[in-house]
Amino acid sequence: METVSEIRVRYSETDAMGIVYNANYLVWFEVARTELFRKMGLPYTRFEAEGLALAVVEANLRYKAAAKYDDMVELRAEVGAINPRKVIFNYEITSGQKVLCEGRTVHFFVNSDGRATSAAGYSIWQEVKRLLL
């Protein structure tokens, strides 16, 4: 399953050279994966309501071209792999036909105490399995 979201680059997202500051791509990754869960009918707030969260443990980005103020960009996210302990998301950010950035994040499921846990013990996992496995 994949989702595509569109945003317009805001001035506050650019650096002194007028190019999107590199850390903003991580923010856009978050927007894309949040929309992916929403598209599946599993808004992230449902995970939180059950005391389950996804902690980012790894992030990889490869910048290929620059985005600038007022550009329209598309944020793509997909679940690359999932099991009861972790989720891997893949991303692609484009503007028109140009790929701006590709990336991947790895997340561990954590409980309300912030400790790694298995999502298999949570009722929402049954819906995740139905949709993704």
Secondary structure, DSSP 4 states (H G I P E B T S, - for coil): -EEEEEEE--GGGB-TTSBB-TTHHHHHHHHHHHHHHHHTT--HHHHHHTTEEEEEEEEEEEE-S--BTT-EEEEEEEEEEE-SSEEEEEEEEEETTEEEEEEEEEEEEEETTS-B--GGGSTHHHHHHHHH-
